């Protein structure tokens, strides 16, 4: 959902990719797709594993959880200076975004609202850096 929210903003000069540290190749979950659709953010996504080329491509690498950040840092220490949790990057403290995976629609809605707020703050920060 984070990729979809940020991509929907169509910020000039900003490209977005999503990849997971434990991802396989699967379509967006039914509830995530439904929440995005309800919010007017159409999105077609197939999950993919994080690859070295993704890390080299990215100017900023944002994870949803502290444990994912630690895993990426452990496996790819050369990206540490560009690696943050989303909350750390926008709010200054490393913390997890709640993971709705497997939860009911209402949990996905809550996570969407959390992500939208964080990504609005991310947009502000990126605009200030221009």
Backbone as XML, in Angstrom:
<?xml version="1.0"?>
<chain id="A" units="angstrom">
  <residue number="1" name="UNK">
    <atom name="N" x="0.823" y="-1.190" z="0.000"/>
    <atom name="CA" x="0.000" y="0.000" z="0.000"/>
    <atom name="C" x="0.867" y="1.255" z="0.000"/>
  </residue>
  <residue number="2" name="UNK">
    <atom name="N" x="2.018" y="1.200" z="0.671"/>
    <atom name="CA" x="2.887" y="2.375" z="0.723"/>
    <atom name="C" x="3.336" y="2.777" z="-0.673"/>
  </residue>
  <residue number="3" name="UNK">
    <atom name="N" x="3.739" y="1.810" z="-1.472"/>
    <atom name="CA" x="4.159" y="2.117" z="-2.837"/>
    <atom name="C" x="3.017" y="2.773" z="-3.611"/>
  </residue>
  <residue number="4" name="UNK">
    <atom name="N" x="1.833" y="2.234" z="-3.484"/>
    <atom name="CA" x="0.679" y="2.761" z="-4.211"/>
    <atom name="C" x="0.361" y="4.193" z="-3.785"/>
  </residue>
  <residue number="5" name="UNK">
    <atom name="N" x="0.400" y="4.448" z="-2.484"/>
    <atom name="CA" x="0.090" y="5.787" z="-1.986"/>
    <atom name="C" x="1.109" y="6.793" z="-2.506"/>
  </residue>
  <residue number="6" name="UNK">
    <atom name="N" x="2.380" y="6.470" z="-2.377"/>
    <atom name="CA" x="3.415" y="7.405" z="-2.829"/>
    <atom name="C" x="3.389" y="7.573" z="-4.343"/>
  </residue>
  <residue number="7" name="UNK">
    <atom name="N" x="3.236" y="6.489" z="-5.078"/>
    <atom name="CA" x="3.194" y="6.579" z="-6.542"/>
    <atom name="C" x="2.001" y="7.413" z="-7.004"/>
  </residue>
  <residue number="8" name="UNK">
    <atom name="N" x="0.883" y="7.333" z="-6.281"/>
    <atom name="CA" x="-0.318" y="8.079" z="-6.681"/>
    <atom name="C" x="-0.120" y="9.590" z="-6.575"/>
  </residue>
  <residue number="9" name="UNK">
    <atom name="N" x="0.853" y="10.018" z="-5.810"/>
    <atom name="CA" x="1.125" y="11.451" z="-5.667"/>
    <atom name="C" x="1.819" y="12.028" z="-6.894"/>
  </residue>
  <residue number="10" name="UNK">
    <atom name="N" x="2.405" y="11.159" z="-7.710"/>
    <atom name="CA" x="3.060" y="11.585" z="-8.961"/>
    <atom name="C" x="3.999" y="12.759" z="-8.731"/>
  </residue>
  <residue number="11" name="UNK">
    <atom name="N" x="4.904" y="12.592" z="-7.780"/>
    <atom name="CA" x="5.864" y="13.644" z="-7.463"/>
    <atom name="C" x="6.937" y="13.704" z="-8.547"/>
  </residue>
  <residue number="12" name="UNK">
    <atom name="N" x="7.197" y="14.888" z="-9.070"/>
    <atom name="CA" x="8.216" y="15.013" z="-10.117"/>
    <atom name="C" x="9.578" y="14.524" z="-9.633"/>
  </residue>
  <residue number="13" name="UNK">
    <atom name="N" x="10.209" y="13.698" z="-10.451"/>
    <atom name="CA" x="11.547" y="13.204" z="-10.132"/>
    <atom name="C" x="11.596" y="12.088" z="-9.110"/>
  </residue>
  <residue number="14" name="UNK">
    <atom name="N" x="10.436" y="11.622" z="-8.656"/>
    <atom name="CA" x="10.393" y="10.556" z="-7.654"/>
    <atom name="C" x="9.856" y="9.289" z="-8.298"/>
  </residue>
  <residue number="15" name="UNK">
    <atom name="N" x="10.660" y="8.232" z="-8.235"/>
    <atom name="CA" x="10.226" y="6.909" z="-8.684"/>
    <atom name="C" x="10.143" y="6.009" z="-7.465"/>
  </residue>
  <residue number="16" name="UNK">
    <atom name="N" x="9.223" y="5.087" z="-7.498"/>
    <atom name="CA" x="8.969" y="4.226" z="-6.347"/>
    <atom name="C" x="9.031" y="2.766" z="-6.780"/>
  </residue>
  <residue number="17" name="UNK">
    <atom name="N" x="9.691" y="1.967" z="-5.985"/>
    <atom name="CA" x="9.686" y="0.512" z="-6.169"/>
    <atom name="C" x="9.419" y="-0.119" z="-4.811"/>
  </residue>
  <residue number="18" name="UNK">
    <atom name="N" x="8.736" y="-1.233" z="-4.844"/>
    <atom name="CA" x="8.477" y="-1.988" z="-3.628"/>
    <atom name="C" x="9.055" y="-3.381" z="-3.786"/>
  </residue>
  <residue number="19" name="UNK">
    <atom name="N" x="9.730" y="-3.832" z="-2.733"/>
    <atom name="CA" x="10.279" y="-5.191" z="-2.712"/>
    <atom name="C" x="10.320" y="-5.644" z="-1.263"/>
  </residue>
  <residue number="20" name="UNK">
    <atom name="N" x="10.222" y="-6.930" z="-1.071"/>
    <atom name="CA" x="10.203" y="-7.460" z="0.281"/>
    <atom name="C" x="11.398" y="-8.323" z="0.592"/>
  </residue>
  <residue number="21" name="UNK">
    <atom name="N" x="11.758" y="-8.360" z="1.862"/>
    <atom name="CA" x="12.889" y="-9.194" z="2.263"/>
    <atom name="C" x="12.505" y="-10.675" z="2.293"/>
  </residue>
  <residue number="22" name="UNK">
    <atom name="N" x="11.222" y="-10.980" z="2.409"/>
    <atom name="CA" x="10.749" y="-12.366" z="2.398"/>
    <atom name="C" x="9.673" y="-12.591" z="1.346"/>
  </residue>
  <residue number="23" name="UNK">
    <atom name="N" x="9.608" y="-11.725" z="0.347"/>
    <atom name="CA" x="8.507" y="-11.757" z="-0.620"/>
    <atom name="C" x="8.695" y="-12.839" z="-1.666"/>
  </residue>
  <residue number="24" name="UNK">
    <atom name="N" x="7.572" y="-13.368" z="-2.076"/>
    <atom name="CA" x="7.515" y="-14.228" z="-3.243"/>
    <atom name="C" x="6.820" y="-13.445" z="-4.340"/>
  </residue>
  <residue number="25" name="UNK">
    <atom name="N" x="6.400" y="-14.126" z="-5.341"/>
    <atom name="CA" x="5.694" y="-13.467" z="-6.432"/>
    <atom name="C" x="4.201" y="-13.706" z="-6.234"/>
  </residue>
  <residue number="26" name="UNK">
    <atom name="N" x="3.533" y="-12.699" z="-5.673"/>
    <atom name="CA" x="2.109" y="-12.832" z="-5.379"/>
    <atom name="C" x="1.409" y="-11.508" z="-5.652"/>
  </residue>
  <residue number="27" name="UNK">
    <atom name="N" x="0.146" y="-11.562" z="-6.046"/>
    <atom name="CA" x="-0.602" y="-10.311" z="-6.268"/>
    <atom name="C" x="-0.887" y="-9.611" z="-4.943"/>
  </residue>
  <residue number="28" name="UNK">
    <atom name="N" x="-1.258" y="-8.346" z="-5.040"/>
    <atom name="CA" x="-1.635" y="-7.580" z="-3.860"/>
    <atom name="C" x="-2.771" y="-8.313" z="-3.137"/>
  </residue>
  <residue number="29" name="UNK">
    <atom name="N" x="-2.758" y="-8.260" z="-1.812"/>
    <atom name="CA" x="-3.800" y="-8.959" z="-1.065"/>
    <atom name="C" x="-5.167" y="-8.355" z="-1.369"/>
  </residue>
  <residue number="30" name="UNK">
    <atom name="N" x="-6.174" y="-9.176" z="-1.221"/>
    <atom name="CA" x="-7.549" y="-8.748" z="-1.511"/>
    <atom name="C" x="-7.925" y="-7.507" z="-0.702"/>
  </residue>
  <residue number="31" name="UNK">
    <atom name="N" x="-7.642" y="-7.522" z="0.597"/>
    <atom name="CA" x="-8.018" y="-6.396" z="1.450"/>
    <atom name="C" x="-7.206" y="-5.142" z="1.139"/>
  </residue>
  <residue number="32" name="UNK">
    <atom name="N" x="-5.925" y="-5.283" z="0.852"/>
    <atom name="CA" x="-5.115" y="-4.111" z="0.491"/>
    <atom name="C" x="-5.647" y="-3.503" z="-0.800"/>
  </residue>
  <residue number="33" name="UNK">
    <atom name="N" x="-5.936" y="-4.341" z="-1.778"/>
    <atom name="CA" x="-6.497" y="-3.854" z="-3.035"/>
    <atom name="C" x="-7.841" y="-3.171" z="-2.840"/>
  </residue>
  <residue number="34" name="UNK">
    <atom name="N" x="-8.665" y="-3.729" z="-1.971"/>
    <atom name="CA" x="-9.987" y="-3.144" z="-1.717"/>
    <atom name="C" x="-9.874" y="-1.779" z="-1.038"/>
  </residue>
  <residue number="35" name="UNK">
    <atom name="N" x="-8.958" y="-1.655" z="-0.085"/>
    <atom name="CA" x="-8.769" y="-0.365" z="0.592"/>
    <atom name="C" x="-8.262" y="0.671" z="-0.403"/>
  </residue>
  <residue number="36" name="UNK">
    <atom name="N" x="-7.287" y="0.301" z="-1.217"/>
    <atom name="CA" x="-6.761" y="1.242" z="-2.210"/>
    <atom name="C" x="-7.848" y="1.662" z="-3.195"/>
  </residue>
  <residue number="37" name="UNK">
    <atom name="N" x="-8.640" y="0.695" z="-3.624"/>
    <atom name="CA" x="-9.741" y="0.996" z="-4.550"/>
    <atom name="C" x="-10.740" y="1.956" z="-3.907"/>
  </residue>
  <residue number="38" name="UNK">
    <atom name="N" x="-11.091" y="1.693" z="-2.663"/>
    <atom name="CA" x="-12.033" y="2.561" z="-1.942"/>
    <atom name="C" x="-11.486" y="3.985" z="-1.819"/>
  </residue>
  <residue number="39" name="UNK">
    <atom name="N" x="-10.175" y="4.101" z="-1.702"/>
    <atom name="CA" x="-9.537" y="5.409" z="-1.552"/>
    <atom name="C" x="-9.237" y="6.070" z="-2.899"/>
  </residue>
  <residue number="40" name="UNK">
    <atom name="N" x="-9.626" y="5.406" z="-3.988"/>
    <atom name="CA" x="-9.403" y="5.974" z="-5.303"/>
    <atom name="C" x="-7.983" y="5.837" z="-5.808"/>
  </residue>
  <residue number="41" name="UNK">
    <atom name="N" x="-7.286" y="4.840" z="-5.317"/>
    <atom name="CA" x="-5.910" y="4.594" z="-5.730"/>
    <atom name="C" x="-5.854" y="3.222" z="-6.399"/>
  </residue>
  <residue number="42" name="UNK">
    <atom name="N" x="-6.177" y="3.158" z="-7.690"/>
    <atom name="CA" x="-6.099" y="1.869" z="-8.374"/>
    <atom name="C" x="-4.646" y="1.423" z="-8.447"/>
  </residue>
  <residue number="43" name="UNK">
    <atom name="N" x="-4.415" y="0.144" z="-8.233"/>
    <atom name="CA" x="-3.040" y="-0.336" z="-8.168"/>
    <atom name="C" x="-3.004" y="-1.814" z="-8.483"/>
  </residue>
  <residue number="44" name="UNK">
    <atom name="N" x="-2.135" y="-2.179" z="-9.377"/>
    <atom name="CA" x="-1.921" y="-3.576" z="-9.727"/>
    <atom name="C" x="-0.487" y="-3.907" z="-9.353"/>
  </residue>
  <residue number="45" name="UNK">
    <atom name="N" x="-0.293" y="-4.866" z="-8.497"/>
    <atom name="CA" x="1.044" y="-5.117" z="-7.955"/>
    <atom name="C" x="1.283" y="-6.613" z="-7.804"/>
  </residue>
  <residue number="46" name="UNK">
    <atom name="N" x="2.479" y="-7.018" z="-8.135"/>
    <atom name="CA" x="2.953" y="-8.375" z="-7.852"/>
    <atom name="C" x="4.169" y="-8.217" z="-6.947"/>
  </residue>
  <residue number="47" name="UNK">
    <atom name="N" x="4.137" y="-8.831" z="-5.787"/>
    <atom name="CA" x="5.257" y="-8.703" z="-4.865"/>
    <atom name="C" x="6.510" y="-9.330" z="-5.468"/>
  </residue>
  <residue number="48" name="UNK">
    <atom name="N" x="7.654" y="-8.811" z="-5.033"/>
    <atom name="CA" x="8.926" y="-9.344" z="-5.511"/>
    <atom name="C" x="9.961" y="-9.257" z="-4.410"/>
  </residue>
  <residue number="49" name="UNK">
    <atom name="N" x="10.927" y="-10.122" z="-4.524"/>
    <atom name="CA" x="12.028" y="-10.177" z="-3.573"/>
    <atom name="C" x="12.959" y="-8.980" z="-3.782"/>
  </residue>
  <residue number="50" name="UNK">
    <atom name="N" x="13.474" y="-8.434" z="-2.696"/>
    <atom name="CA" x="14.459" y="-7.359" z="-2.761"/>
    <atom name="C" x="15.748" y="-7.888" z="-3.380"/>
  </residue>
  <residue number="51" name="UNK">
    <atom name="N" x="16.228" y="-7.196" z="-4.404"/>
    <atom name="CA" x="17.440" y="-7.602" z="-5.113"/>
    <atom name="C" x="18.526" y="-6.546" z="-4.963"/>
  </residue>
  <residue number="52" name="UNK">
    <atom name="N" x="19.754" y="-6.944" z="-5.184"/>
    <atom name="CA" x="20.882" y="-6.023" z="-5.140"/>
    <atom name="C" x="20.653" y="-4.833" z="-6.073"/>
  </residue>
  <residue number="53" name="UNK">
    <atom name="N" x="20.102" y="-5.090" z="-7.252"/>
    <atom name="CA" x="19.864" y="-3.994" z="-8.207"/>
    <atom name="C" x="18.883" y="-2.960" z="-7.658"/>
  </residue>
  <residue number="54" name="UNK">
    <atom name="N" x="17.919" y="-3.397" z="-6.849"/>
    <atom name="CA" x="16.996" y="-2.452" z="-6.218"/>
    <atom name="C" x="17.750" y="-1.540" z="-5.246"/>
  </residue>
  <residue number="55" name="UNK">
    <atom name="N" x="18.652" y="-2.122" z="-4.492"/>
    <atom name="CA" x="19.420" y="-1.359" z="-3.521"/>
    <atom name="C" x="20.347" y="-0.360" z="-4.204"/>
  </residue>
  <residue number="56" name="UNK">
    <atom name="N" x="20.927" y="-0.759" z="-5.313"/>
    <atom name="CA" x="21.816" y="0.140" z="-6.055"/>
    <atom name="C" x="21.021" y="1.255" z="-6.728"/>
  </residue>
  <residue number="57" name="UNK">
    <atom name="N" x="19.817" y="0.963" z="-7.162"/>
    <atom name="CA" x="18.953" y="1.927" z="-7.836"/>
    <atom name="C" x="18.478" y="3.026" z="-6.911"/>
  </residue>
  <residue number="58" name="UNK">
    <atom name="N" x="18.208" y="2.687" z="-5.665"/>
    <atom name="CA" x="17.520" y="3.590" z="-4.733"/>
    <atom name="C" x="18.436" y="4.644" z="-4.120"/>
  </residue>
  <residue number="59" name="UNK">
    <atom name="N" x="17.937" y="5.873" z="-4.081"/>
    <atom name="CA" x="18.613" y="6.938" z="-3.339"/>
    <atom name="C" x="18.293" y="6.833" z="-1.853"/>
  </residue>
  <residue number="60" name="UNK">
    <atom name="N" x="17.076" y="6.392" z="-1.548"/>
    <atom name="CA" x="16.615" y="6.198" z="-0.179"/>
    <atom name="C" x="15.933" y="4.834" z="-0.114"/>
  </residue>
  <residue number="61" name="UNK">
    <atom name="N" x="16.250" y="4.065" z="0.909"/>
    <atom name="CA" x="15.641" y="2.743" z="1.103"/>
    <atom name="C" x="14.841" y="2.806" z="2.397"/>
  </residue>
  <residue number="62" name="UNK">
    <atom name="N" x="13.534" y="2.627" z="2.274"/>
    <atom name="CA" x="12.647" y="2.720" z="3.429"/>
    <atom name="C" x="12.027" y="1.363" z="3.710"/>
  </residue>
  <residue number="63" name="UNK">
    <atom name="N" x="12.118" y="0.932" z="4.952"/>
    <atom name="CA" x="11.491" y="-0.318" z="5.362"/>
    <atom name="C" x="10.283" y="-0.009" z="6.231"/>
  </residue>
  <residue number="64" name="UNK">
    <atom name="N" x="9.406" y="-0.974" z="6.333"/>
    <atom name="CA" x="8.226" y="-0.797" z="7.167"/>
    <atom name="C" x="8.498" y="-1.175" z="8.620"/>
  </residue>
  <residue number="65" name="UNK">
    <atom name="N" x="9.517" y="-2.010" z="8.865"/>
    <atom name="CA" x="9.796" y="-2.461" z="10.227"/>
    <atom name="C" x="11.283" y="-2.347" z="10.555"/>
  </residue>
  <residue number="66" name="UNK">
    <atom name="N" x="11.559" y="-2.245" z="11.834"/>
    <atom name="CA" x="12.934" y="-2.195" z="12.324"/>
    <atom name="C" x="13.647" y="-3.504" z="11.991"/>
  </residue>
  <residue number="67" name="UNK">
    <atom name="N" x="12.962" y="-4.627" z="12.138"/>
    <atom name="CA" x="13.610" y="-5.914" z="11.859"/>
    <atom name="C" x="13.981" y="-6.047" z="10.383"/>
  </residue>
  <residue number="68" name="UNK">
    <atom name="N" x="13.164" y="-5.522" z="9.488"/>
    <atom name="CA" x="13.517" y="-5.553" z="8.067"/>
    <atom name="C" x="14.719" y="-4.654" z="7.797"/>
  </residue>
  <residue number="69" name="UNK">
    <atom name="N" x="14.752" y="-3.510" z="8.437"/>
    <atom name="CA" x="15.907" y="-2.615" z="8.296"/>
    <atom name="C" x="17.174" y="-3.321" z="8.771"/>
  </residue>
  <residue number="70" name="UNK">
    <atom name="N" x="17.105" y="-3.967" z="9.919"/>
    <atom name="CA" x="18.270" y="-4.669" z="10.459"/>
    <atom name="C" x="18.724" y="-5.787" z="9.532"/>
  </residue>
  <residue number="71" name="UNK">
    <atom name="N" x="17.784" y="-6.512" z="8.957"/>
    <atom name="CA" x="18.122" y="-7.602" z="8.042"/>
    <atom name="C" x="18.804" y="-7.065" z="6.785"/>
  </residue>
  <residue number="72" name="UNK">
    <atom name="N" x="18.256" y="-6.002" z="6.212"/>
    <atom name="CA" x="18.869" y="-5.419" z="5.016"/>
    <atom name="C" x="20.263" y="-4.911" z="5.349"/>
  </residue>
  <residue number="73" name="UNK">
    <atom name="N" x="20.413" y="-4.237" z="6.484"/>
    <atom name="CA" x="21.726" y="-3.715" z="6.885"/>
    <atom name="C" x="22.727" y="-4.849" z="7.095"/>
  </residue>
  <residue number="74" name="UNK">
    <atom name="N" x="22.274" y="-5.926" z="7.694"/>
    <atom name="CA" x="23.154" y="-7.070" z="7.944"/>
    <atom name="C" x="23.623" y="-7.697" z="6.634"/>
  </residue>
  <residue number="75" name="UNK">
    <atom name="N" x="22.717" y="-7.837" z="5.682"/>
    <atom name="CA" x="23.055" y="-8.475" z="4.412"/>
    <atom name="C" x="23.737" y="-7.524" z="3.429"/>
  </residue>
  <residue number="76" name="UNK">
    <atom name="N" x="23.508" y="-6.218" z="3.591"/>
    <atom name="CA" x="24.027" y="-5.219" z="2.637"/>
    <atom name="C" x="24.524" y="-3.992" z="3.408"/>
  </residue>
  <residue number="77" name="UNK">
    <atom name="N" x="25.590" y="-4.124" z="4.187"/>
    <atom name="CA" x="26.028" y="-3.003" z="5.033"/>
    <atom name="C" x="26.387" y="-1.734" z="4.252"/>
  </residue>
  <residue number="78" name="UNK">
    <atom name="N" x="26.706" y="-1.869" z="2.991"/>
    <atom name="CA" x="27.084" y="-0.705" z="2.180"/>
    <atom name="C" x="25.926" y="0.260" z="1.928"/>
  </residue>
  <residue number="79" name="UNK">
    <atom name="N" x="24.692" y="-0.138" z="2.224"/>
    <atom name="CA" x="23.548" y="0.755" z="2.006"/>
    <atom name="C" x="23.084" y="1.435" z="3.296"/>
  </residue>
  <residue number="80" name="UNK">
    <atom name="N" x="23.791" y="1.232" z="4.385"/>
    <atom name="CA" x="23.355" y="1.725" z="5.698"/>
    <atom name="C" x="23.038" y="3.210" z="5.726"/>
  </residue>
  <residue number="81" name="UNK">
    <atom name="N" x="23.808" y="4.026" z="5.006"/>
    <atom name="CA" x="23.583" y="5.470" z="5.039"/>
    <atom name="C" x="22.287" y="5.882" z="4.338"/>
  </residue>
  <residue number="82" name="UNK">
    <atom name="N" x="21.741" y="4.993" z="3.500"/>
    <atom name="CA" x="20.510" y="5.298" z="2.761"/>
    <atom name="C" x="19.323" y="4.512" z="3.279"/>
  </residue>
  <residue number="83" name="UNK">
    <atom name="N" x="19.486" y="3.822" z="4.387"/>
    <atom name="CA" x="18.507" y="2.857" z="4.889"/>
    <atom name="C" x="17.847" y="3.359" z="6.170"/>
  </residue>
  <residue number="84" name="UNK">
    <atom name="N" x="16.513" y="3.425" z="6.149"/>
    <atom name="CA" x="15.740" y="3.920" z="7.283"/>
    <atom name="C" x="14.416" y="3.159" z="7.355"/>
  </residue>
  <residue number="85" name="UNK">
    <atom name="N" x="13.805" y="3.126" z="8.541"/>
    <atom name="CA" x="12.395" y="2.758" z="8.564"/>
    <atom name="C" x="11.646" y="4.005" z="8.084"/>
  </residue>
  <residue number="86" name="UNK">
    <atom name="N" x="10.447" y="3.819" z="7.571"/>
    <atom name="CA" x="9.654" y="4.957" z="7.111"/>
    <atom name="C" x="9.448" y="5.950" z="8.249"/>
  </residue>
  <residue number="87" name="UNK">
    <atom name="N" x="9.115" y="5.447" z="9.433"/>
    <atom name="CA" x="8.882" y="6.332" z="10.579"/>
    <atom name="C" x="10.160" y="7.051" z="10.991"/>
  </residue>
  <residue number="88" name="UNK">
    <atom name="N" x="11.277" y="6.376" z="10.923"/>
    <atom name="CA" x="12.549" y="7.003" z="11.258"/>
    <atom name="C" x="12.844" y="8.152" z="10.299"/>
  </residue>
  <residue number="89" name="UNK">
    <atom name="N" x="12.612" y="7.929" z="9.025"/>
    <atom name="CA" x="12.942" y="8.939" z="8.022"/>
    <atom name="C" x="12.064" y="10.178" z="8.151"/>
  </residue>
  <residue number="90" name="UNK">
    <atom name="N" x="10.784" y="9.982" z="8.454"/>
    <atom name="CA" x="9.881" y="11.147" z="8.499"/>
    <atom name="C" x="9.668" y="11.698" z="9.907"/>
  </residue>
  <residue number="91" name="UNK">
    <atom name="N" x="9.861" y="10.871" z="10.936"/>
    <atom name="CA" x="9.547" y="11.316" z="12.294"/>
    <atom name="C" x="10.741" y="11.270" z="13.243"/>
  </residue>
  <residue number="92" name="UNK">
    <atom name="N" x="11.860" y="10.724" z="12.776"/>
    <atom name="CA" x="13.059" y="10.737" z="13.594"/>
    <atom name="C" x="13.205" y="9.600" z="14.586"/>
  </residue>
  <residue number="93" name="UNK">
    <atom name="N" x="12.293" y="8.635" z="14.576"/>
    <atom name="CA" x="12.446" y="7.488" z="15.479"/>
    <atom name="C" x="12.130" y="6.203" z="14.716"/>
  </residue>
  <residue number="94" name="UNK">
    <atom name="N" x="13.025" y="5.233" z="14.858"/>
    <atom name="CA" x="12.845" y="3.951" z="14.178"/>
    <atom name="C" x="11.739" y="3.171" z="14.871"/>
  </residue>
  <residue number="95" name="UNK">
    <atom name="N" x="10.694" y="2.894" z="14.143"/>
    <atom name="CA" x="9.552" y="2.150" z="14.680"/>
    <atom name="C" x="8.849" y="1.461" z="13.523"/>
  </residue>
  <residue number="96" name="UNK">
    <atom name="N" x="8.047" y="0.484" z="13.859"/>
    <atom name="CA" x="7.349" y="-0.300" z="12.847"/>
    <atom name="C" x="6.048" y="0.360" z="12.406"/>
  </residue>
  <residue number="97" name="UNK">
    <atom name="N" x="5.730" y="0.198" z="11.132"/>
    <atom name="CA" x="4.387" y="0.445" z="10.628"/>
    <atom name="C" x="3.625" y="-0.844" z="10.898"/>
  </residue>
  <residue number="98" name="UNK">
    <atom name="N" x="2.414" y="-0.739" z="11.376"/>
    <atom name="CA" x="1.649" y="-1.950" z="11.674"/>
    <atom name="C" x="1.457" y="-2.776" z="10.404"/>
  </residue>
  <residue number="99" name="UNK">
    <atom name="N" x="1.579" y="-4.077" z="10.538"/>
    <atom name="CA" x="1.469" y="-4.990" z="9.402"/>
    <atom name="C" x="0.079" y="-5.620" z="9.405"/>
  </residue>
  <residue number="100" name="UNK">
    <atom name="N" x="-0.729" y="-5.321" z="8.399"/>
    <atom name="CA" x="-2.088" y="-5.840" z="8.377"/>
    <atom name="C" x="-2.194" y="-7.270" z="7.844"/>
  </residue>
  <residue number="101" name="UNK">
    <atom name="N" x="-1.090" y="-7.849" z="7.396"/>
    <atom name="CA" x="-1.120" y="-9.107" z="6.663"/>
    <atom name="C" x="-1.981" y="-10.158" z="7.370"/>
  </residue>
  <residue number="102" name="UNK">
    <atom name="N" x="-2.954" y="-10.660" z="6.650"/>
    <atom name="CA" x="-3.827" y="-11.705" z="7.164"/>
    <atom name="C" x="-4.970" y="-11.199" z="8.028"/>
  </residue>
  <residue number="103" name="UNK">
    <atom name="N" x="-4.992" y="-9.899" z="8.273"/>
    <atom name="CA" x="-6.026" y="-9.340" z="9.130"/>
    <atom name="C" x="-7.285" y="-9.003" z="8.355"/>
  </residue>
  <residue number="104" name="UNK">
    <atom name="N" x="-8.320" y="-8.588" z="9.067"/>
    <atom name="CA" x="-9.566" y="-8.209" z="8.412"/>
    <atom name="C" x="-9.423" y="-6.865" z="7.705"/>
  </residue>
  <residue number="105" name="UNK">
    <atom name="N" x="-10.412" y="-6.555" z="6.906"/>
    <atom name="CA" x="-10.434" y="-5.314" z="6.134"/>
    <atom name="C" x="-10.178" y="-4.097" z="7.015"/>
  </residue>
  <residue number="106" name="UNK">
    <atom name="N" x="-10.772" y="-4.058" z="8.200"/>
    <atom name="CA" x="-10.624" y="-2.899" z="9.100"/>
    <atom name="C" x="-9.169" y="-2.665" z="9.493"/>
  </residue>
  <residue number="107" name="UNK">
    <atom name="N" x="-8.406" y="-3.720" z="9.634"/>
    <atom name="CA" x="-6.982" y="-3.577" z="9.978"/>
    <atom name="C" x="-6.219" y="-2.977" z="8.799"/>
  </residue>
  <residue number="108" name="UNK">
    <atom name="N" x="-6.572" y="-3.382" z="7.590"/>
    <atom name="CA" x="-5.951" y="-2.795" z="6.401"/>
    <atom name="C" x="-6.301" y="-1.306" z="6.293"/>
  </residue>
  <residue number="109" name="UNK">
    <atom name="N" x="-7.529" y="-0.956" z="6.645"/>
    <atom name="CA" x="-7.920" y="0.459" z="6.635"/>
    <atom name="C" x="-7.073" y="1.260" z="7.618"/>
  </residue>
  <residue number="110" name="UNK">
    <atom name="N" x="-6.864" y="0.723" z="8.817"/>
    <atom name="CA" x="-6.048" y="1.395" z="9.825"/>
    <atom name="C" x="-4.616" y="1.574" z="9.336"/>
  </residue>
  <residue number="111" name="UNK">
    <atom name="N" x="-4.066" y="0.539" z="8.733"/>
    <atom name="CA" x="-2.700" y="0.635" z="8.218"/>
    <atom name="C" x="-2.634" y="1.638" z="7.078"/>
  </residue>
  <residue number="112" name="UNK">
    <atom name="N" x="-3.649" y="1.655" z="6.218"/>
    <atom name="CA" x="-3.685" y="2.641" z="5.142"/>
    <atom name="C" x="-3.634" y="4.053" z="5.717"/>
  </residue>
  <residue number="113" name="UNK">
    <atom name="N" x="-4.429" y="4.338" z="6.727"/>
    <atom name="CA" x="-4.448" y="5.674" z="7.323"/>
    <atom name="C" x="-3.092" y="6.032" z="7.917"/>
  </residue>
  <residue number="114" name="UNK">
    <atom name="N" x="-2.466" y="5.071" z="8.574"/>
    <atom name="CA" x="-1.126" y="5.293" z="9.128"/>
    <atom name="C" x="-0.133" y="5.590" z="8.005"/>
  </residue>
  <residue number="115" name="UNK">
    <atom name="N" x="-0.174" y="4.785" z="6.950"/>
    <atom name="CA" x="0.731" y="4.993" z="5.817"/>
    <atom name="C" x="0.474" y="6.320" z="5.122"/>
  </residue>
  <residue number="116" name="UNK">
    <atom name="N" x="-0.776" y="6.666" z="4.925"/>
    <atom name="CA" x="-1.086" y="7.931" z="4.249"/>
    <atom name="C" x="-0.525" y="9.112" z="5.027"/>
  </residue>
  <residue number="117" name="UNK">
    <atom name="N" x="-0.667" y="9.087" z="6.345"/>
    <atom name="CA" x="-0.117" y="10.169" z="7.172"/>
    <atom name="C" x="1.411" y="10.214" z="7.047"/>
  </residue>
  <residue number="118" name="UNK">
    <atom name="N" x="2.063" y="9.067" z="7.141"/>
    <atom name="CA" x="3.516" y="9.025" z="7.036"/>
    <atom name="C" x="3.995" y="9.466" z="5.658"/>
  </residue>
  <residue number="119" name="UNK">
    <atom name="N" x="3.286" y="9.067" z="4.626"/>
    <atom name="CA" x="3.700" y="9.414" z="3.267"/>
    <atom name="C" x="3.422" y="10.888" z="2.975"/>
  </residue>
  <residue number="120" name="UNK">
    <atom name="N" x="2.389" y="11.459" z="3.571"/>
    <atom name="CA" x="2.196" y="12.907" z="3.473"/>
    <atom name="C" x="3.396" y="13.629" z="4.084"/>
  </residue>
  <residue number="121" name="UNK">
    <atom name="N" x="3.880" y="13.142" z="5.217"/>
    <atom name="CA" x="5.056" y="13.732" z="5.861"/>
    <atom name="C" x="6.306" y="13.496" z="5.019"/>
  </residue>
  <residue number="122" name="UNK">
    <atom name="N" x="6.392" y="12.332" z="4.379"/>
    <atom name="CA" x="7.505" y="12.046" z="3.482"/>
    <atom name="C" x="7.505" y="13.020" z="2.310"/>
  </residue>
  <residue number="123" name="UNK">
    <atom name="N" x="6.332" y="13.259" z="1.748"/>
    <atom name="CA" x="6.210" y="14.206" z="0.637"/>
    <atom name="C" x="6.715" y="15.590" z="1.059"/>
  </residue>
  <residue number="124" name="UNK">
    <atom name="N" x="6.313" y="16.046" z="2.238"/>
    <atom name="CA" x="6.777" y="17.337" z="2.739"/>
    <atom name="C" x="8.295" y="17.360" z="2.845"/>
  </residue>
  <residue number="125" name="UNK">
    <atom name="N" x="8.864" y="16.298" z="3.388"/>
    <atom name="CA" x="10.325" y="16.236" z="3.565"/>
    <atom name="C" x="11.035" y="16.235" z="2.223"/>
  </residue>
  <residue number="126" name="UNK">
    <atom name="N" x="10.536" y="15.468" z="1.280"/>
    <atom name="CA" x="11.159" y="15.417" z="-0.040"/>
    <atom name="C" x="11.068" y="16.767" z="-0.737"/>
  </residue>
  <residue number="127" name="UNK">
    <atom name="N" x="9.945" y="17.459" z="-0.590"/>
    <atom name="CA" x="9.792" y="18.785" z="-1.197"/>
    <atom name="C" x="10.736" y="19.798" z="-0.567"/>
  </residue>
  <residue number="128" name="UNK">
    <atom name="N" x="10.996" y="19.676" z="0.723"/>
    <atom name="CA" x="11.923" y="20.583" z="1.397"/>
    <atom name="C" x="13.362" y="20.353" z="0.946"/>
  </residue>
  <residue number="129" name="UNK">
    <atom name="N" x="13.687" y="19.131" z="0.528"/>
    <atom name="CA" x="15.046" y="18.800" z="0.121"/>
    <atom name="C" x="15.372" y="19.254" z="-1.301"/>
  </residue>
  <residue number="130" name="UNK">
    <atom name="N" x="14.379" y="19.685" z="-2.041"/>
    <atom name="CA" x="14.605" y="20.102" z="-3.442"/>
    <atom name="C" x="15.319" y="21.432" z="-3.494"/>
  </residue>
</chain>
